[in-house]
Amino acid sequence: MDKAKADAQYALSQAIQRGRLVPADKCCMCGGTRRITGHHPDYTRPLHVIWVCATCHHRIHTLERERAKGLHLPSTLSTFESS
């Protein structure tokens, strides 16, 4: 695992455990309530996450891989990542 990614995940985990950050109870993309996780758009900002379900989290990473290959990124994802 990338060190920046691991550091961001650790910082997020610690913030939640210490009560500094409260996870959302629903996905900000689909409104689902199962398996909510924090997605880091930028690992240099470890406490800046968007709360998404596992399915949407997978979709985000699929879209990021497509963007890296030069494919178009839907504007809806850009909106979440720039928040």
FENRA-V657791 format. One record per backbone hydrogen bond with DSSP energy under -1.0 kcal/mol. CO is the residue of the C=O (numbers start at 1). NH is the residue of the N-H. Records with the same first field share a line. If there is no record, write none. Layout:
# FENRA-V657791
CO = NH / NH
This chain:
# FENRA-V657791
2 = 6
3 = 7
4 = 8
5 = 9
6 = 10
7 = 11
8 = 12
9 = 13
10 = 14
11 = 15
12 = 16
13 = 17
14 = 18
15 = 20 / 21
16 = 19
27 = 31
32 = 27
37 = 52
39 = 50
42 = 45
45 = 48
50 = 39
51 = 28
52 = 37
53 = 57
54 = 58
55 = 59
56 = 60
57 = 61
58 = 62
59 = 63
60 = 64
61 = 65
62 = 66
63 = 67
64 = 68
65 = 69
66 = 71
67 = 70
74 = 78
75 = 79
76 = 80
77 = 81
78 = 82
